[in-house]
Amino acid sequence: MSGVSAEQRYAEVTAEILSRAPESDIDPRLDRVRTLLDLLGDPHRNFRVIHVTGTNGKTSTARMIDALMRARGLRVGRYTSPHLRTVRERIVVDGEPVSQERFVETYDDIRPYIDMADEMNDAPLSFFEILTVMAYAAFADSPVDVAVVEVGMGGRWDATNVVDGDVAVVTPIGIDHTDYLPDTLHGIAEEKSGIIKPGSVAVLAQQPVSAAEVLLRNAAEVGAQVAREGLEFGVTSREVAVGGQQLALKGLTRDYEDLFLPLFGAHQAGNAAVAVAAVEAFASAGEDAEGLDPAMVAEALAGVDSPGRMEVVRTSPTVIADAAHNPAGMTATAAAVGEAFSFSRLVGVVAIMADKDVEGILDPLEPLLDEIVVTRNSSPRSLGPEQLGHLARQVFGDDRVHVVPRLDDAIDRAVGLAEEGGELGGTGVLVTGSVVTAGDTVHLLRGSGE
């Protein structure tokens, strides 16, 4: 466009996409996405897929699968959500977010077809639907050998579920997003089982019994093979190590010893086991039945990261940003912090979305934190600080709760509280409660992703 710089054009395109219905405004159907993909010639049929759903651990698991696939010499696309710092990090090729130029080119290529699809349906495509189609178009154009695709929400009617994955991964299921999903584990599992397609391999993390029963039944109904954590594969040993943990895994084809994973917590060890099993299942589906090279697995896992998941973003004192946003996720985070760090004093900074189980998120933090600073994040869905403070006092008591309206000021306040009462070098701040909270923290302490 004449007179407009590439950076300006990127900002315009991003604003145009963001002006559409947001991810929090769900219309559970696939017809709009299918219409647009049909107009584009079905780019999502041009590569194989590993499809990932679950309540917690989806993004970390997807990143590990991506790393393992690239270590096998494959060209990999990865689509995850939500983003922490830049919308481009949702669409990744060869381990890197697409460039601003590529993002704009992909959007401009499909823009006329978006208009056509909008006219052909009774409602325009949403922000998430357009990004999903952009990812599929970018992957086909690259081209990639395989795409690792994370479900946005649920599974059966999620915009990503127009693909037929060779492997369907289901990370641990819990109660979340009850405005749009059922409020029982059984019902949520029904929705998430929708990504398990005929002839695929379903790789299942350890699940509550009611969820496991649904997943196994639905896999049998569509003729999918099943691999279950704790039976066909799993973590056989782990111990805390400097900067992460040392693991041994039982895979579907062999054992993997002496693995270093630079991520904290038993939940990340489980994610690693699921990721390895998923890649083994994919390799077997491609008639590569020899399995994975243990040295390759060790190298790939040693190089993974998972931004915003127990991420140390500052030292002296240590500031950790974590995206836990439901009770099960916060329970895992609290256990991981207690295991991996030896803080003499830990102060929390918490901002939570208004539609979440706030008490369920706060409860696991109560024995972990000395004091808590409640605030809000940059989302309009963030619960107001005063209301969050009222709920926090019911869990922590009046004396341990501080209300600060802005996140940057809340982090400063927490750092001060940590340093006031802790030993030199033994204090920490945990900033958590939402993916947006973690992303805002990374932005504040490390700068913009753009």
C-alpha positions, -999 to +999 in steps of 0.1 A: +000+000+000+015+033-011+028+055+017+022+030+044+052+013+060+052-025+066+049-019+104+020+004+099+003-021+076+008-048+102-008-026+129-037-019+106-043-056+098-040-066+135-065-039+145-089-051+117-088-087+129-091-077+166-122-056+157-142-088+151-159-109+177-134-118+204-124-153+216-147-147+247-177-144+224-183-180+213-207-191+186-203-229+187-204-240+150-180-247+122-199-236+091-182-202+087-147-217+089-156-245+065-171-219+041-139-198+040-116-229+037-137-242+009-133-209-010-096-211-004-093-246-018-091-264+016-055-255+025-059-275+058-058-308+037-022-302+026-004-314+057-007-339+085-019-329+119-014-335+155-045-320+173-042-310+210-070-304+234-075-305+272-080-281+300-044-275+312-010-280+296-021-277+259+004-250+249+033-265+267+026-299+252+022-285+218+056-267+221+073-300+231+057-319+202+068-291+178+104-294+191+105-332+189+091-331+153+116-305+142+144-326+157+132-355+134+139-332+105+103-323+097+090-288+088+065-280+115+037-254+118+023-247+153-010-230+161-016-221+197-037-197+218-040-173+234-009-153+229+013-136+256+029-107+238+021-107+201-007-122+181+020-136+156+032-161+182+000-181+176+012-190+141+047-205+141+067-221+113+101-237+119+099-228+156+095-190+150+064-168+149+056-157+113+071-123+105+050-091+104+053-092+066+042-128+063+013-122+087+001-093+065+007-112+033-014-141+046-042-119+056-042-099+024-043-132+004-074-144+021-091-110+027-114-111-004-125-146+005-133-135+041-157-109+026-173-136+005-176-160+035-191-132+056-218-126+029-226-163+027-232-167+064-256-151+088-228-137+110-192-126+101-162-146+110-147-140+144-112-131+154-103-167+163-119-181+132-099-158+109-066-165+127-073-203+125-078-201+087-047-178+084-027-204+102-039-232+079-032-210+048+003-201+061+011-237+068+000-249+033+019-221+017+052-228+035+046-258+031+049-277+064+050-315+068+029-315+099+009-290+119+006-291+157-028-275+163-041-265+197-078-263+203-090-229+214-119-241+236-136-274+239-130-295+208-161-307+189-172-273+177-139-255+180-128-236+149-097-257+146-118-289+143-121-289+106-088-310+104-086-347+108-056-353+130-034-384+127-030-381+164-054-365+189-038-355+222-060-349+253-041-332+281-056-333+317-093-323+318-107-301+345-136-277+350-132-244+332-150-221+307-184-232+321-201-203+304-196-222+271-187-258+282-206-282+304-200-279+341-192-316+346-160-335+338-182-360+318-197-332+297-164-315+291-148-348+280-176-353+256-168-320+239-131-325+239-134-361+225-147-345+193-112-341+180-106-379+180-112-390+144-117-424+128-084-442+123-064-418+145-044-425+176-057-409+208-029-400+232-045-394+266-029-378+296-039-391+331-076-381+335-103-382+362-122-414+359-154-399+346-135-381+318-114-411+309-145-433+305-160-408+280-127-405+260-122-443+258-158-449+248-157-422+221-124-434+208-138-469+205-169-457+187-148-440+159-122-468+157-093-449+171-064-465+188-057-454+224-025-447+243-029-439+280-005-422+304+002-445+333-004-476+312+011-475+277+034-446+285+044-423+313+070-408+337+090-435+354+112-412+375+119-375+380+139-354+403+144-316+407+175-302+390+190-268+386+168-249+361+143-277+357+141-315+363+157-347+353+133-373+338+130-409+327+101-417+305+084-449+293+074-444+257+052-464+234+082-480+217+111-477+242+123-461+273+141-428+275+166-421+303+186-391+315+163-364+300+167-329+312+136-307+310+141-270+316+106-266+330+093-269+366+067-292+381+053-327+379+027-314+354+054-305+329+070-339+333+036-354+324+033-330+294+067-342+282+056-379+284+024-371+265+044-352+238+069-380+233+040-405+230+022-383+205+053-381+183+059-419+186+023-424+176+027-401+146+059-418+135+041-452+137+012-439+117+037-429+090+050-465+090+082-454+109+078-481+135+113-480+148+104-452+172+124-422+182+162-418+187+167-413+224+195-388+218+172-368+196+145-368+223+170-357+249+183-328+228+148-317+218+134-316+253+165-299+267+158-270+243+121-264+250+107-234+267+071-224+276+068-187+280+045-175+308+045-210+324+065-207+356+088-183+337+114-165+358+113-129+343+134-112+369+160-120+396+168-103+430+141-108+440+129-137+417+097-128+399+079-157+383+051-152+357+026-181+354-005-184+333-025-207+357-062-196+354-083-224+369-082-244+401-064-275+386-038-253+369-032-233+401-029-264+422-001-276+398+016-242+399+016-241+437+031-276+439+057-267+413+068-235+431+070-253+464+091-281+449+114-261+427+121-230+448+132-225+484+118-190+491+120-177+527+092-153+517+069-154+487+044-127+478+017-132+451+004-108+426-030-120+413-054-108+386-082-131+375-109-130+349-144-123+362-159-154+348-135-178+366-138-198+398-120-172+418-121-190+452-110-222+435-080-204+420-071-186+453-073-216+476-042-234+464-022-202+469-031-197+505-005-220+521+021-209+496+020-171+498+030-150+528+010-120+514-010-114+483-015-083+462-046-083+441-050-062+410-064-063+374-048-071+341-053-054+307-084-074+297-118-058+300-129-092+314-106-088+344-123-089+378-121-055+395-094-052+422-118-043+450-141-073+443-111-096+440-097-082+473-130-089+490-129-125+478-092-128+487-098-117+523-122-146+527-093-169+519-062-152+532-077-129+560-075-092+561-039-087+571-023-106+542-043-089+514-033-057+496-054-041+468-035-022+441-055-010+410-027-013+384-006-043+376+027-025+373+022-008+407+011-042+421+043-058+410+063-030+426+043-033+458+049-071+459+086-067+454+088-042+482+067-065+505+090-095+496+122-075+504+109-060+536+103-093+554+125-118+536+161-129+537+185-115+511+184-138+480+156-159+494+125-138+484+102-142+455+071-128+437+046-150+419+024-132+393-004-154+382-042-159+377-046-156+339-027-160+306-033-122+302-018-115+336+013-135+327+016-118+293+012-084+308+039-092+333+063-104+306+056-072+286+062-050+316+094-066+327+109-077+293+093-053+268+069-057+239+070-087+217+066-064+186 
